[in-house]
């Protein structure tokens, strides 16, 4: 198991970013089973963060391994 080196500043910055993302999703809600914008945004975030994921196996589902 690998260890993650993280400090309070990193946690605070991540928390602020996650709140920003949540607010964006709530500002622009998608209809059920038509989460096109949400899916696209999540893939963009995962790409920027270097997190590998799979998609396209069920509607707009995304499976990320962190």
C-alpha positions as CSV (number, residue, x, y, z in Angstrom):
1,X,0.0,0.0,0.0
2,X,1.4,3.4,-0.9
3,X,1.2,6.4,1.4
4,X,-0.2,9.7,0.4
5,X,1.6,12.9,1.6
6,X,-1.1,15.5,2.2
7,X,-1.3,18.5,4.5
8,X,-4.0,20.7,5.9
9,X,-3.6,23.3,3.1
10,X,-4.1,20.5,0.5
11,X,-7.2,19.3,2.3
12,X,-8.7,22.9,2.5
13,X,-8.0,23.5,-1.1
14,X,-9.5,20.2,-2.2
15,X,-12.6,20.9,0.0
16,X,-13.0,24.3,-1.6
17,X,-12.7,22.8,-5.1
18,X,-15.3,20.0,-4.3
19,X,-17.7,22.6,-3.0
20,X,-17.3,24.6,-6.2
21,X,-17.9,21.5,-8.3
22,X,-21.0,20.5,-6.3
23,X,-22.4,24.0,-6.6
24,X,-21.8,23.9,-10.4
25,X,-23.7,20.6,-10.7
26,X,-26.6,22.0,-8.7
27,X,-26.7,25.2,-10.7
28,X,-26.9,23.2,-14.0
29,X,-28.9,20.0,-13.2
30,X,-29.4,17.4,-15.8
31,X,-32.5,15.2,-16.1
32,X,-32.4,11.7,-14.9
33,X,-30.7,9.3,-17.3
34,X,-29.7,12.3,-19.4
35,X,-26.7,13.5,-17.4
36,X,-24.7,14.6,-20.4
37,X,-23.2,17.8,-19.0
38,X,-22.5,16.3,-15.6
39,X,-20.8,13.2,-17.2
40,X,-18.7,15.4,-19.5
41,X,-17.6,17.7,-16.6
42,X,-16.7,14.7,-14.4
43,X,-14.6,13.2,-17.1
44,X,-12.8,16.6,-17.6
45,X,-12.0,16.8,-13.8
46,X,-10.8,13.2,-13.8
47,X,-8.6,13.8,-16.8
48,X,-7.1,17.0,-15.2
49,X,-6.4,15.1,-12.0
50,X,-4.9,12.1,-13.8
51,X,-7.5,9.7,-12.5
52,X,-8.1,6.7,-14.8
53,X,-11.7,5.8,-15.5
54,X,-14.0,3.8,-17.8
55,X,-17.1,5.1,-19.5
56,X,-19.5,4.2,-22.3
57,X,-20.6,0.9,-20.8
58,X,-24.0,2.2,-19.6
59,X,-25.6,5.5,-20.6
60,X,-23.5,8.2,-18.9
61,X,-22.0,6.0,-16.2
62,X,-18.4,6.6,-15.2
63,X,-16.3,4.1,-13.2
64,X,-13.1,5.7,-11.7
65,X,-10.5,4.0,-9.6
66,X,-8.9,6.2,-7.0
